[in-house]
Amino acid sequence: MATQQIPVVVLAGFLGSGKTTLLNHLLRAGDGTRIGAIVNDFGSIEIDAMTVAGQVDSMVSLGNGCLCCAVDTSELDTYLERLARPAARIDVIVIEASGLAEPQELIRMILASDNDRIVYGGLIEVVDAAEFADTRARHPELDRHVAIADLVVLNKADRIGDEARQELNGTLADLAPGKPVISTSFGRIEPELFFDRGPGEDRNAAVRQLSFEDLLREASANGSPGERVDGGGEHDHEGCVDCDRDHNGHLHAAYESVEFTSVEPMHPRRLMEFLDSRPGGLYRIKGFVHFDVPENRQKFVLHAVGNFLRFYPEPWAKGEERCTQLVMIGSGVDAPALRKELENCRQAAPAEADENSMWGVLRYVPAQEE
């Protein structure tokens, strides 16, 4: 069985963009997901609000199962190693880039790591909608940061009008063609856009004990709107705890999740054509693929974030159905068109694909020494 890898997400943005607010939101809204947060200074994290369960040198254990590390660049590899140890039971690592290094340097560090327990989880660039023009004037490198991002969060979008927001979305689309742009306020982004939920909560349980995180969410909902936790996906105002307030003051970040299942094997060459030219707005793809190709009939676990793509071959479990199951997550995507494209990637005849057709897939399989 392949080693379960921990995605490492880089959270970037210039001073005042709201990335720390977004990080605090993720720490509060994890619903059982154990997050390892790497920051330059503990002062940016609302540790008091989450209670400290214990501290060892530069690592703080939070009451909700998350860990927070205050490090500098020279220590980053060490703390990535510590957070990725099985004993830490971390589900995802989030690095707040400010004060540590340029985003592209952090990406290179993650991709060059020989730690087989971590995998690149994407670069998220947080942009201040109200101050974008001034920030761009002071920091011309903002254009480069947006261009290399896998996802752009347009934060504080409630502070500008619809026309200005539309114009700014156009500018960001020019800087980062095809990359999803999510508009929100107060850093409220559904965590499942960035990473899979941890196993800590049984979502199907009709009755369960009220947890510490439930109390935090309840307190947040009844307190400052900047601390409120909203659900992801398309928002239905019915049942919203804020719907007796003025909705002009906040936005709900929307994303789409598209599922695809096929009991017919996929044609490797057609699937790679889809993955190499995937439509704009897709942020990540997860799942597994079944290829009916000699010497390659094992399960191929797929992990894609932005332009990053990896396949991880592993044996099928005993009695497990050979099939393909994929989930595509993004913003502004055409769900029927995506499913249609993937349906066209199916293998039409049993002997249609041969070993040579797997070359495109196998070049995204990590070498053994990685």
C-alpha positions, 0 to 999 in steps of 0.5 A, spaced: 500 500 500 502 506 498 504 511 503 499 516 505 501 523 503 500 529 506 499 535 502 503 541 503 499 548 501 503 554 501 498 561 503 501 567 500 499 574 499 502 581 501 501 585 508 494 586 509 491 581 504 487 577 509 492 571 509 492 570 516 485 571 517 484 565 512 489 561 515 485 562 522 479 560 519 482 554 516 484 552 523 477 553 526 473 550 521 477 544 520 471 539 522 476 534 525 482 535 520 488 536 523 492 542 520 500 543 521 500 550 520 507 553 519 508 561 520 514 566 521 511 569 528 505 566 533 503 573 534 499 572 527 495 566 530 489 566 534 492 561 539 488 564 545 481 563 542 483 555 540 486 554 547 493 551 547 494 544 549 501 544 550 508 547 547 515 544 545 520 549 543 517 552 537 511 548 536 504 549 539 499 544 540 492 547 539 486 544 543 483 542 536 488 537 534 492 542 530 499 544 531 502 550 530 510 552 528 513 558 528 520 557 524 524 561 520 527 559 513 533 555 515 528 550 520 523 549 515 525 542 512 526 540 519 519 542 521 516 539 515 519 533 517 516 533 524 509 535 522 509 529 517 511 524 522 506 518 523 506 520 530 503 527 529 497 524 525 497 531 521 492 531 515 495 537 511 500 542 512 499 550 511 505 554 510 504 562 511 509 564 506 510 571 509 516 572 513 519 565 510 521 566 503 518 567 496 512 563 494 516 560 488 522 558 493 517 554 498 514 551 492 521 548 490 523 546 497 517 542 497 518 539 490 525 537 492 524 534 498 526 527 499 520 526 504 515 521 501 510 523 506 509 530 503 506 532 497 505 539 493 498 541 495 498 548 491 500 555 492 494 560 494 495 567 493 490 572 497 489 578 494 486 584 497 480 587 492 480 594 495 487 595 495 489 591 489 492 597 485 496 600 491 499 594 492 501 592 485 504 599 485 508 598 491 510 591 489 510 589 482 512 582 484 505 581 485 503 580 478 509 574 478 506 571 484 499 571 481 501 568 475 504 562 479 499 561 483 494 555 483 488 558 486 487 566 487 483 568 493 480 575 492 479 577 499 475 583 502 471 583 495 465 586 499 469 592 499 468 594 492 462 594 487 460 589 482 463 593 476 470 594 480 470 586 482 468 584 475 474 588 472 479 586 477 477 579 476 478 580 468 485 583 470 487 577 475 484 572 469 489 576 464 495 575 470 493 567 471 490 564 465 485 559 466 486 559 474 480 559 478 479 566 482 475 565 488 471 572 491 470 572 498 470 576 505 473 575 511 477 569 508 471 565 509 473 559 504 470 552 505 476 548 507 474 542 502 476 547 496 484 546 499 484 539 502 480 533 504 477 533 510 480 529 516 477 523 519 476 526 525 468 527 524 463 522 522 458 526 518 453 521 517 452 521 525 445 523 526 446 524 534 453 526 536 457 529 542 458 536 542 465 538 540 470 543 542 470 545 535 462 546 535 462 550 540 468 555 537 463 555 530 457 557 535 461 562 538 464 565 531 457 565 528 454 569 534 460 574 534 464 578 529 462 576 522 470 576 521 470 570 525 464 566 522 464 560 518 460 559 512 459 552 508 462 551 502 459 550 495 453 554 492 450 558 498 442 557 500 440 563 504 435 559 507 437 557 514 443 562 514 445 564 521 446 571 518 440 572 514 437 576 519 443 581 517 445 585 512 448 581 506 451 587 503 457 586 508 459 579 506 460 574 501 460 567 501 465 563 497 462 559 492 466 553 489 463 547 485 465 539 486 464 535 480 464 527 480 465 522 475 465 514 475 466 509 470 466 502 471 469 501 464 477 502 464 480 509 461 484 510 455 491 512 458 492 517 452 485 520 452 485 521 459 492 524 459 490 529 453 484 531 458 489 532 464 494 536 460 489 541 457 484 541 463 479 547 462 480 553 466 477 554 473 479 547 475 483 547 482 484 540 484 483 533 482 483 527 486 481 520 486 483 513 482 483 510 475 483 504 472 487 502 466 486 495 462 493 495 460 497 489 460 502 490 466 498 496 468 492 494 471 493 496 478 489 502 481 492 509 479 491 514 485 491 521 482 493 527 485 492 534 481 493 541 484 494 546 479 499 544 474 502 539 478 500 532 477 502 525 480 499 518 479 501 513 485 500 506 483 498 501 488 494 494 489 487 494 489 484 491 495 481 484 496 474 484 493 475 492 490 471 493 484 475 495 478 473 502 476 475 510 476 472 515 481 474 522 480 472 528 484 474 535 480 474 541 484 474 548 482 470 555 480 466 557 474 467 550 471 462 546 466 460 540 470 456 537 464 462 538 459 467 536 464 463 529 465 462 529 457 470 530 456 471 524 461 466 519 458 470 520 451 476 518 455 473 511 456 476 505 453 472 503 447 474 496 446 478 491 450 485 491 446 484 498 444 490 500 449 497 497 449 503 498 453 505 504 449 499 508 451 501 508 458 507 512 457 504 519 458 501 516 465 508 513 467 512 519 466 507 522 472 509 516 477 514 518 482 521 514 481 522 509 487 527 514 490 523 519 491 
